[in-house]
Amino acid sequence: MTSISTGQHPADPAAGDDPLPAEFSSPGGRELALEMLRRMYAVRLFEEATIALFHAGDLPAMVHLSIGQEAAVVGACMATTNDDYMTGNHRSHGHPIAKGARLDRLMAELLGKATGVCGGKGGSMHLADFSIGSLGESGIVGSAIPVATGAAFAAQVRRSGQVALCFFGDGAANEGVFHESANIAGTWRLPVIYFCENNGLAVSAKMADTTAVPDIAIRAAGYAMPGVVVDGQDVLACYRATAEAVARARSGGGPTLIEAKTYRFHEHAYGLAVPVPYRDQAVVDTWFNTVDPIALFIDRLRRWSLADEATVDEVRAAVEGDVEQAVTFARQSPYPPPAAAYTDLYAETPEDAA
Ligand SMILES: Cc1ncc(C[n+]2csc(CCOP(=O)(O)OP(=O)(O)O)c2C)c(N)n1
């Protein structure tokens, strides 16, 4: 297991110590790097748009943002395909965006519109988008972990070669459901990747006050699977660790637990005031200036001569256009009719289909 100390970000590799990685020097490598940048911008700008919508009164509820955690979600998702399954938690937009979901239908879902990915019934915290393998996000902490485990079991039974990528936080890793799922995945060698986005906090509770071990990845040993700690602000490190876990899972080698040490730049949920002061704003400001995953990646893209300023601006401008279009689409879409409340409640059985 690689190890970095909890809560610390390793120094950005100094120029000269950071040669162009194999992933980006092979054919298609530059495109891969720029797609990582594009998706990280998509998460950031989509969520900044949700903040604006919240203040405008268009967004009817608080939102849990992945801003600061973009490298973790994008690196992990880009190591999977649309056929692979994914589940997530209440920090729910970053996962489907990172996996390649259309922004317009996601934004419409957040506004409760009929054109949303779930017809407006899921909202921010319960998004699902089967077109990209997203089985669902969930506001019930820990509840999507057994769903991913079950999906991995189904893939194993069907010998489909699919894997399930399961996102959860350090808080969820203290719930029984994580341990039960990891135990059965380790026992049955299920093709699942448990990806813990460890931002060191569960609402206002600090990990050190609630968790017996300094690294969640240590727990992998109890379930006979590899445990890996990665720098969650480094998109390439997250991609590499997940790609290795995906290859192992597809070849029958069973599950992996990856822990990405990351940071949440905003409040637990935007629009929810946590009454207890639990972190120093100066520290958060320092994060913005020193461990912004997008800024760190842009520096490296320049150093590797994969993108100059104009290319970065072009990528960002294209995403800005997509987000604007998504907001317009969502605003202009109709709300579902009241009768829609009674549809899509039950799965179709084989008898229904006959
Ligand atoms: C079963 C359950 N218990 C408690 C909550 C309230 N709650 C919502 S988010 C959260 C913290 C989750 O922390 P973590 O899993 O580390 O994810 P993070 O918010 O840090 O991304 C809690 C306790 C809940 N939604 N569901």
PDBQT file of the ligand as one rigid body, heavy atoms in Angstrom, charges set to zero:
ROOT
HETATM    1  C1  LIG A 401     -27.676   6.867   6.973  1.00  0.00    +0.000 C 
HETATM    2  C2  LIG A 401     -27.432   8.352   7.085  1.00  0.00    +0.000 A 
HETATM    3  N1  LIG A 401     -26.900   8.840   8.232  1.00  0.00    +0.000 NA
HETATM    4  C3  LIG A 401     -26.652  10.163   8.343  1.00  0.00    +0.000 A 
HETATM    5  C4  LIG A 401     -26.958  11.022   7.319  1.00  0.00    +0.000 A 
HETATM    6  C5  LIG A 401     -26.666  12.530   7.447  1.00  0.00    +0.000 C 
HETATM    7  N2  LIG A 401     -25.454  12.820   6.649  1.00  0.00    +0.000 N 
HETATM    8  C6  LIG A 401     -25.557  13.292   5.394  1.00  0.00    +0.000 A 
HETATM    9  S1  LIG A 401     -24.048  13.482   4.671  1.00  0.00    +0.000 SA
HETATM   10  C7  LIG A 401     -23.263  12.955   6.059  1.00  0.00    +0.000 A 
HETATM   11  C8  LIG A 401     -21.761  12.889   6.119  1.00  0.00    +0.000 C 
HETATM   12  C9  LIG A 401     -21.184  11.955   5.150  1.00  0.00    +0.000 C 
HETATM   13  O1  LIG A 401     -19.771  12.056   5.193  1.00  0.00    +0.000 OA
HETATM   14  P1  LIG A 401     -18.896  11.290   4.150  1.00  0.00    +0.000 P 
HETATM   15  O2  LIG A 401     -19.429   9.920   3.939  1.00  0.00    +0.000 OA
HETATM   16  O3  LIG A 401     -17.486  11.411   4.601  1.00  0.00    +0.000 OA
HETATM   17  O4  LIG A 401     -19.108  12.095   2.791  1.00  0.00    +0.000 OA
HETATM   18  P2  LIG A 401     -18.782  13.633   2.502  1.00  0.00    +0.000 P 
HETATM   19  O5  LIG A 401     -20.029  14.406   2.817  1.00  0.00    +0.000 OA
HETATM   20  O6  LIG A 401     -17.625  14.043   3.331  1.00  0.00    +0.000 OA
HETATM   21  O7  LIG A 401     -18.487  13.679   1.054  1.00  0.00    +0.000 OA
HETATM   22  C10 LIG A 401     -24.170  12.636   7.062  1.00  0.00    +0.000 A 
HETATM   23  C11 LIG A 401     -23.778  12.129   8.397  1.00  0.00    +0.000 C 
HETATM   24  C12 LIG A 401     -27.545  10.471   6.164  1.00  0.00    +0.000 A 
HETATM   25  N3  LIG A 401     -27.874  11.237   5.115  1.00  0.00    +0.000 N 
HETATM   26  N4  LIG A 401     -27.742   9.137   6.051  1.00  0.00    +0.000 NA
ENDROOT
TORSDOF 0
